Amino acid sequence: MEAGELAQTPAFKKVLSRIAGEHGVEIAEVLIDNGEATDEEIANETDIRLNLVRKILYDLYDNRVVSYKRSRDDETGWYVYHWRIEPDRALELLGENERTLLRKLQKRLDHEKNTMFFNCENDHSRVEFDEAVATDFKCPQCGKRLESFDNSGIINALERRIEALKRDFAGS
């Protein structure tokens, strides 16, 4: 997939937004359109303050979504940084984040399925069986009697989210 095509995918925009906020996508589009650009060129083209452009570029660089080459300006003696996007790395990072999320959701689902929960009529925080026994089945917050909590809605929601993530992986 070409960099220009990749930049239009929702997954690419999603990872840029996670890393660099709302302006991350704008900056990436400039880099894709131009192939390479300096921070000043990006700031001029996007009307984003130069300091913010630099901060976003550094955030993207920390995540290896952009790279740069440095050259010295012969007139001023200052270093000039020419930035370019690394779209494959951005998608790789998104995949890593989604795999981590999938593992966490699966762990939470397992916990929900294998744990008995209780709560009081005032809907204070749920407590696990061990804590309910320790408090003689009285709410630690208000002292009311703890009743069994039906967490089937939570389990169903987690299962749907996990399946949606797995479908996304299959489509990638």
PyRosetta script that sets phi, psi and omega in degrees:
from pyrosetta import init, pose_from_sequence

init()
pose = pose_from_sequence("MEAGELAQTPAFKKVLSRIAGEHGVEIAEVLIDNGEATDEEIANETDIRLNLVRKILYDLYDNRVVSYKRSRDDETGWYVYHWRIEPDRALELLGENERTLLRKLQKRLDHEKNTMFFNCENDHSRVEFDEAVATDFKCPQCGKRLESFDNSGIINALERRIEALKRDFAGS")
pose.set_psi(1, 134.0)
pose.set_omega(1, 178.4)
pose.set_phi(2, -70.8)
pose.set_psi(2, 155.4)
pose.set_omega(2, -178.9)
pose.set_phi(3, -59.6)
pose.set_psi(3, -40.6)
pose.set_omega(3, 179.7)
pose.set_phi(4, -62.3)
pose.set_psi(4, -42.2)
pose.set_omega(4, 177.9)
pose.set_phi(5, -66.2)
pose.set_psi(5, -42.6)
pose.set_omega(5, -178.7)
pose.set_phi(6, -61.5)
pose.set_psi(6, -38.1)
pose.set_omega(6, -178.4)
pose.set_phi(7, -64.1)
pose.set_psi(7, -23.3)
pose.set_omega(7, -178.6)
pose.set_phi(8, -87.0)
pose.set_psi(8, -8.0)
pose.set_omega(8, -178.0)
pose.set_phi(9, -75.9)
pose.set_psi(9, 143.8)
pose.set_omega(9, 178.2)
pose.set_phi(10, -60.6)
pose.set_psi(10, -34.8)
pose.set_omega(10, -178.8)
pose.set_phi(11, -63.2)
pose.set_psi(11, -42.6)
pose.set_omega(11, -179.4)
pose.set_phi(12, -64.1)
pose.set_psi(12, -45.3)
pose.set_omega(12, 179.8)
pose.set_phi(13, -64.7)
pose.set_psi(13, -35.6)
pose.set_omega(13, 179.8)
pose.set_phi(14, -63.6)
pose.set_psi(14, -45.7)
pose.set_omega(14, -178.6)
pose.set_phi(15, -68.3)
pose.set_psi(15, -37.7)
pose.set_omega(15, 177.7)
pose.set_phi(16, -64.5)
pose.set_psi(16, -40.3)
pose.set_omega(16, 178.8)
pose.set_phi(17, -64.7)
pose.set_psi(17, -39.6)
pose.set_omega(17, 178.7)
pose.set_phi(18, -63.2)
pose.set_psi(18, -40.9)
pose.set_omega(18, -176.4)
pose.set_phi(19, -79.0)
pose.set_psi(19, -46.2)
pose.set_omega(19, -166.7)
pose.set_phi(20, -123.3)
pose.set_psi(20, 11.3)
pose.set_omega(20, 177.9)
pose.set_phi(21, 73.9)
pose.set_psi(21, -165.8)
pose.set_omega(21, -172.8)
pose.set_phi(22, -64.5)
pose.set_psi(22, -30.1)
pose.set_omega(22, -178.1)
pose.set_phi(23, -83.3)
pose.set_psi(23, -11.9)
pose.set_omega(23, -179.8)
pose.set_phi(24, -59.3)
pose.set_psi(24, -39.4)
pose.set_omega(24, -180.0)
pose.set_phi(25, -66.8)
pose.set_psi(25, -43.7)
pose.set_omega(25, 179.2)
pose.set_phi(26, -58.6)
pose.set_psi(26, -45.9)
pose.set_omega(26, -178.7)
pose.set_phi(27, -65.1)
pose.set_psi(27, -42.5)
pose.set_omega(27, 178.7)
pose.set_phi(28, -62.2)
pose.set_psi(28, -39.5)
pose.set_omega(28, 179.7)
pose.set_phi(29, -62.8)
pose.set_psi(29, -38.6)
pose.set_omega(29, 177.1)
pose.set_phi(30, -63.4)
pose.set_psi(30, -44.8)
pose.set_omega(30, -179.9)
pose.set_phi(31, -63.8)
pose.set_psi(31, -37.8)
pose.set_omega(31, 179.7)
pose.set_phi(32, -69.6)
pose.set_psi(32, -44.9)
pose.set_omega(32, -179.3)
pose.set_phi(33, -63.4)
pose.set_psi(33, -40.3)
pose.set_omega(33, -176.0)
pose.set_phi(34, -92.8)
pose.set_psi(34, -13.6)
pose.set_omega(34, -175.8)
pose.set_phi(35, 81.9)
pose.set_psi(35, -40.6)
pose.set_omega(35, -177.8)
pose.set_phi(36, -161.9)
pose.set_psi(36, 145.4)
pose.set_omega(36, 179.7)
pose.set_phi(37, -158.1)
pose.set_psi(37, 155.2)
pose.set_omega(37, 174.2)
pose.set_phi(38, -86.8)
pose.set_psi(38, 165.0)
pose.set_omega(38, 178.7)
pose.set_phi(39, -60.4)
pose.set_psi(39, -37.4)
pose.set_omega(39, 179.1)
pose.set_phi(40, -66.9)
pose.set_psi(40, -40.3)
pose.set_omega(40, 177.3)
pose.set_phi(41, -62.8)
pose.set_psi(41, -40.7)
pose.set_omega(41, 179.1)
pose.set_phi(42, -64.7)
pose.set_psi(42, -45.4)
pose.set_omega(42, 179.9)
pose.set_phi(43, -60.4)
pose.set_psi(43, -42.5)
pose.set_omega(43, 179.4)
pose.set_phi(44, -65.5)
pose.set_psi(44, -39.7)
pose.set_omega(44, -176.1)
pose.set_phi(45, -75.7)
pose.set_psi(45, -30.1)
pose.set_omega(45, -175.2)
pose.set_phi(46, -103.5)
pose.set_psi(46, -11.9)
pose.set_omega(46, -174.0)
pose.set_phi(47, 60.9)
pose.set_psi(47, 29.7)
pose.set_omega(47, 173.5)
pose.set_phi(48, -99.4)
pose.set_psi(48, 137.7)
pose.set_omega(48, -179.2)
pose.set_phi(49, -52.9)
pose.set_psi(49, 142.0)
pose.set_omega(49, -177.6)
pose.set_phi(50, -56.7)
pose.set_psi(50, -43.6)
pose.set_omega(50, -179.9)
pose.set_phi(51, -62.3)
pose.set_psi(51, -38.1)
pose.set_omega(51, 178.6)
pose.set_phi(52, -69.6)
pose.set_psi(52, -40.0)
pose.set_omega(52, 176.6)
pose.set_phi(53, -58.7)
pose.set_psi(53, -45.9)
pose.set_omega(53, -179.9)
pose.set_phi(54, -62.7)
pose.set_psi(54, -43.2)
pose.set_omega(54, 179.0)
pose.set_phi(55, -60.5)
pose.set_psi(55, -45.1)
pose.set_omega(55, -179.3)
pose.set_phi(56, -64.9)
pose.set_psi(56, -42.6)
pose.set_omega(56, 178.1)
pose.set_phi(57, -60.9)
pose.set_psi(57, -40.8)
pose.set_omega(57, 178.7)
pose.set_phi(58, -66.3)
pose.set_psi(58, -39.1)
pose.set_omega(58, 176.4)
pose.set_phi(59, -62.1)
pose.set_psi(59, -44.7)
pose.set_omega(59, 178.9)
pose.set_phi(60, -65.3)
pose.set_psi(60, -38.6)
pose.set_omega(60, 178.9)
pose.set_phi(61, -65.6)
pose.set_psi(61, -41.3)
pose.set_omega(61, 178.6)
pose.set_phi(62, -58.1)
pose.set_psi(62, -29.4)
pose.set_omega(62, 178.8)
pose.set_phi(63, -97.9)
pose.set_psi(63, 7.9)
pose.set_omega(63, 177.2)
pose.set_phi(64, 60.9)
pose.set_psi(64, 28.9)
pose.set_omega(64, 177.5)
pose.set_phi(65, -86.9)
pose.set_psi(65, -23.8)
pose.set_omega(65, 172.9)
pose.set_phi(66, -126.5)
pose.set_psi(66, 159.7)
pose.set_omega(66, 173.6)
pose.set_phi(67, -134.2)
pose.set_psi(67, 171.1)
pose.set_omega(67, 179.9)
pose.set_phi(68, -144.9)
pose.set_psi(68, 161.3)
pose.set_omega(68, 167.0)
pose.set_phi(69, -126.4)
pose.set_psi(69, 145.1)
pose.set_omega(69, -174.6)
pose.set_phi(70, -110.8)
pose.set_psi(70, 136.7)
pose.set_omega(70, 175.2)
pose.set_phi(71, -138.0)
pose.set_psi(71, 159.9)
pose.set_omega(71, -179.8)
pose.set_phi(72, -99.7)
pose.set_psi(72, 131.4)
pose.set_omega(72, 175.4)
pose.set_phi(73, -75.5)
pose.set_psi(73, 119.9)
pose.set_omega(73, -176.1)
pose.set_phi(74, -64.1)
pose.set_psi(74, -31.3)
pose.set_omega(74, -178.1)
pose.set_phi(75, -76.5)
pose.set_psi(75, -44.3)
pose.set_omega(75, -174.7)
pose.set_phi(76, -98.3)
pose.set_psi(76, -23.0)
pose.set_omega(76, -175.6)
pose.set_phi(77, 82.8)
pose.set_psi(77, -3.0)
pose.set_omega(77, 179.2)
pose.set_phi(78, -79.3)
pose.set_psi(78, 153.5)
pose.set_omega(78, 173.6)
pose.set_phi(79, -81.2)
pose.set_psi(79, 141.3)
pose.set_omega(79, 176.5)
pose.set_phi(80, -117.7)
pose.set_psi(80, 132.2)
pose.set_omega(80, -179.7)
pose.set_phi(81, -105.0)
pose.set_psi(81, 125.6)
pose.set_omega(81, 177.6)
pose.set_phi(82, -105.8)
pose.set_psi(82, 113.5)
pose.set_omega(82, -174.0)
pose.set_phi(83, -95.9)
pose.set_psi(83, 147.6)
pose.set_omega(83, 173.4)
pose.set_phi(84, -144.4)
pose.set_psi(84, 152.5)
pose.set_omega(84, -176.6)
pose.set_phi(85, -83.8)
pose.set_psi(85, 147.9)
pose.set_omega(85, 175.1)
pose.set_phi(86, -120.0)
pose.set_psi(86, 80.1)
pose.set_omega(86, -171.5)
pose.set_phi(87, -63.1)
pose.set_psi(87, -34.2)
pose.set_omega(87, 179.8)
pose.set_phi(88, -63.0)
pose.set_psi(88, -38.6)
pose.set_omega(88, 178.9)
pose.set_phi(89, -66.9)
pose.set_psi(89, -35.6)
pose.set_omega(89, 178.5)
pose.set_phi(90, -62.9)
pose.set_psi(90, -44.2)
pose.set_omega(90, 179.2)
pose.set_phi(91, -68.8)
pose.set_psi(91, -35.7)
pose.set_omega(91, 176.5)
pose.set_phi(92, -61.7)
pose.set_psi(92, -43.0)
pose.set_omega(92, 178.8)
pose.set_phi(93, -63.7)
pose.set_psi(93, -41.7)
pose.set_omega(93, 177.6)
pose.set_phi(94, -61.1)
pose.set_psi(94, -43.4)
pose.set_omega(94, 178.4)
pose.set_phi(95, -60.5)
pose.set_psi(95, -42.1)
pose.set_omega(95, 178.1)
pose.set_phi(96, -61.8)
pose.set_psi(96, -44.2)
pose.set_omega(96, 179.9)
pose.set_phi(97, -63.0)
pose.set_psi(97, -41.1)
pose.set_omega(97, -179.1)
pose.set_phi(98, -70.6)
pose.set_psi(98, -36.0)
pose.set_omega(98, 176.1)
pose.set_phi(99, -64.7)
pose.set_psi(99, -39.7)
pose.set_omega(99, 177.1)
pose.set_phi(100, -63.4)
pose.set_psi(100, -44.0)
pose.set_omega(100, 178.1)
pose.set_phi(101, -61.6)
pose.set_psi(101, -42.2)
pose.set_omega(101, 179.8)
pose.set_phi(102, -61.5)
pose.set_psi(102, -43.5)
pose.set_omega(102, 178.2)
pose.set_phi(103, -61.6)
pose.set_psi(103, -43.2)
pose.set_omega(103, -179.4)
pose.set_phi(104, -65.8)
pose.set_psi(104, -41.4)
pose.set_omega(104, 178.8)
pose.set_phi(105, -65.5)
pose.set_psi(105, -39.6)
pose.set_omega(105, 179.2)
pose.set_phi(106, -64.7)
pose.set_psi(106, -40.4)
pose.set_omega(106, 178.3)
pose.set_phi(107, -64.5)
pose.set_psi(107, -42.2)
pose.set_omega(107, 178.5)
pose.set_phi(108, -64.7)
pose.set_psi(108, -41.5)
pose.set_omega(108, 178.6)
pose.set_phi(109, -60.8)
pose.set_psi(109, -45.8)
pose.set_omega(109, 178.2)
pose.set_phi(110, -58.5)
pose.set_psi(110, -43.3)
pose.set_omega(110, 179.4)
pose.set_phi(111, -63.1)
pose.set_psi(111, -44.2)
pose.set_omega(111, 179.9)
pose.set_phi(112, -63.0)
pose.set_psi(112, -39.2)
pose.set_omega(112, -177.9)
pose.set_phi(113, -72.8)
pose.set_psi(113, -30.5)
pose.set_omega(113, -172.4)
pose.set_phi(114, -104.0)
pose.set_psi(114, 11.6)
pose.set_omega(114, -177.0)
pose.set_phi(115, -128.5)
pose.set_psi(115, 137.9)
pose.set_omega(115, 173.6)
pose.set_phi(116, -91.4)
pose.set_psi(116, 130.6)
pose.set_omega(116, -180.0)
pose.set_phi(117, -115.2)
pose.set_psi(117, 154.4)
pose.set_omega(117, 179.0)
pose.set_phi(118, -137.3)
pose.set_psi(118, 151.4)
pose.set_omega(118, 171.1)
pose.set_phi(119, -150.6)
pose.set_psi(119, 170.4)
pose.set_omega(119, -177.7)
pose.set_phi(120, -97.6)
pose.set_psi(120, 175.6)
pose.set_omega(120, -179.4)
pose.set_phi(121, -67.8)
pose.set_psi(121, -16.6)
pose.set_omega(121, 178.1)
pose.set_phi(122, -87.6)
pose.set_psi(122, 5.1)
pose.set_omega(122, 179.9)
pose.set_phi(123, 56.4)
pose.set_psi(123, 38.0)
pose.set_omega(123, 171.8)
pose.set_phi(124, -69.6)
pose.set_psi(124, 178.0)
pose.set_omega(124, -175.4)
pose.set_phi(125, -53.6)
pose.set_psi(125, 147.8)
pose.set_omega(125, 175.6)
pose.set_phi(126, -70.5)
pose.set_psi(126, 148.0)
pose.set_omega(126, 174.1)
pose.set_phi(127, -125.9)
pose.set_psi(127, 149.6)
pose.set_omega(127, 178.4)
pose.set_phi(128, -80.7)
pose.set_psi(128, 165.0)
pose.set_omega(128, -175.8)
pose.set_phi(129, -52.4)
pose.set_psi(129, -47.5)
pose.set_omega(129, -177.5)
pose.set_phi(130, -58.3)
pose.set_psi(130, -41.9)
pose.set_omega(130, 179.6)
pose.set_phi(131, -70.5)
pose.set_psi(131, -36.6)
pose.set_omega(131, 178.1)
pose.set_phi(132, -61.6)
pose.set_psi(132, -43.0)
pose.set_omega(132, 178.1)
pose.set_phi(133, -62.7)
pose.set_psi(133, -44.4)
pose.set_omega(133, -177.2)
pose.set_phi(134, -62.8)
pose.set_psi(134, -29.6)
pose.set_omega(134, -179.6)
pose.set_phi(135, -99.6)
pose.set_psi(135, 14.6)
pose.set_omega(135, 179.6)
pose.set_phi(136, 57.6)
pose.set_psi(136, 37.9)
pose.set_omega(136, 178.5)
pose.set_phi(137, 57.6)
pose.set_psi(137, 37.9)
pose.set_omega(137, 174.1)
pose.set_phi(138, -118.8)
pose.set_psi(138, 139.9)
pose.set_omega(138, -178.3)
pose.set_phi(139, -61.2)
pose.set_psi(139, 127.5)
pose.set_omega(139, 179.4)
pose.set_phi(140, -65.8)
pose.set_psi(140, -17.2)
pose.set_omega(140, -177.9)
pose.set_phi(141, -95.1)
pose.set_psi(141, -40.6)
pose.set_omega(141, -175.5)
pose.set_phi(142, -123.6)
pose.set_psi(142, -8.8)
pose.set_omega(142, 177.9)
pose.set_phi(143, 83.9)
pose.set_psi(143, -2.6)
pose.set_omega(143, 178.7)
pose.set_phi(144, -70.3)
pose.set_psi(144, 161.7)
pose.set_omega(144, -179.7)
pose.set_phi(145, -66.4)
pose.set_psi(145, 136.6)
pose.set_omega(145, 176.7)
pose.set_phi(146, -87.1)
pose.set_psi(146, 135.4)
pose.set_omega(146, 177.3)
pose.set_phi(147, -117.0)
pose.set_psi(147, 158.2)
pose.set_omega(147, 178.4)
pose.set_phi(148, -59.6)
pose.set_psi(148, 138.4)
pose.set_omega(148, -179.0)
pose.set_phi(149, -104.8)
pose.set_psi(149, 127.5)
pose.set_omega(149, 178.4)
pose.set_phi(150, -86.6)
pose.set_psi(150, 107.2)
pose.set_omega(150, -178.1)
pose.set_phi(151, -100.4)
pose.set_psi(151, 21.0)
pose.set_omega(151, -178.7)
pose.set_phi(152, -63.4)
pose.set_psi(152, -32.8)
pose.set_omega(152, 177.3)
pose.set_phi(153, -64.3)
pose.set_psi(153, -41.3)
pose.set_omega(153, 177.9)
pose.set_phi(154, -65.6)
pose.set_psi(154, -43.3)
pose.set_omega(154, 179.6)
pose.set_phi(155, -62.0)
pose.set_psi(155, -45.0)
pose.set_omega(155, 179.1)
pose.set_phi(156, -62.0)
pose.set_psi(156, -43.5)
pose.set_omega(156, 179.7)
pose.set_phi(157, -63.2)
pose.set_psi(157, -42.6)
pose.set_omega(157, 178.3)
pose.set_phi(158, -63.8)
pose.set_psi(158, -42.8)
pose.set_omega(158, 179.6)
pose.set_phi(159, -62.7)
pose.set_psi(159, -41.6)
pose.set_omega(159, 178.0)
pose.set_phi(160, -63.8)
pose.set_psi(160, -43.0)
pose.set_omega(160, -179.7)
pose.set_phi(161, -64.9)
pose.set_psi(161, -41.4)
pose.set_omega(161, 178.8)
pose.set_phi(162, -63.6)
pose.set_psi(162, -43.7)
pose.set_omega(162, 178.9)
pose.set_phi(163, -63.9)
pose.set_psi(163, -39.8)
pose.set_omega(163, 178.8)
pose.set_phi(164, -63.4)
pose.set_psi(164, -42.1)
pose.set_omega(164, 177.4)
pose.set_phi(165, -63.7)
pose.set_psi(165, -41.6)
pose.set_omega(165, 179.6)
pose.set_phi(166, -64.6)
pose.set_psi(166, -37.8)
pose.set_omega(166, 176.4)
pose.set_phi(167, -63.8)
pose.set_psi(167, -41.0)
pose.set_omega(167, 178.2)
pose.set_phi(168, -59.7)
pose.set_psi(168, -41.9)
pose.set_omega(168, 179.2)
pose.set_phi(169, -63.5)
pose.set_psi(169, -41.9)
pose.set_omega(169, -178.8)
pose.set_phi(170, -64.6)
pose.set_psi(170, -32.8)
pose.set_omega(170, 180.0)
pose.set_phi(171, -80.2)
pose.set_psi(171, -15.5)
pose.set_omega(171, -177.7)
pose.set_phi(172, -75.8)
pose.dump_pdb("model.pdb")
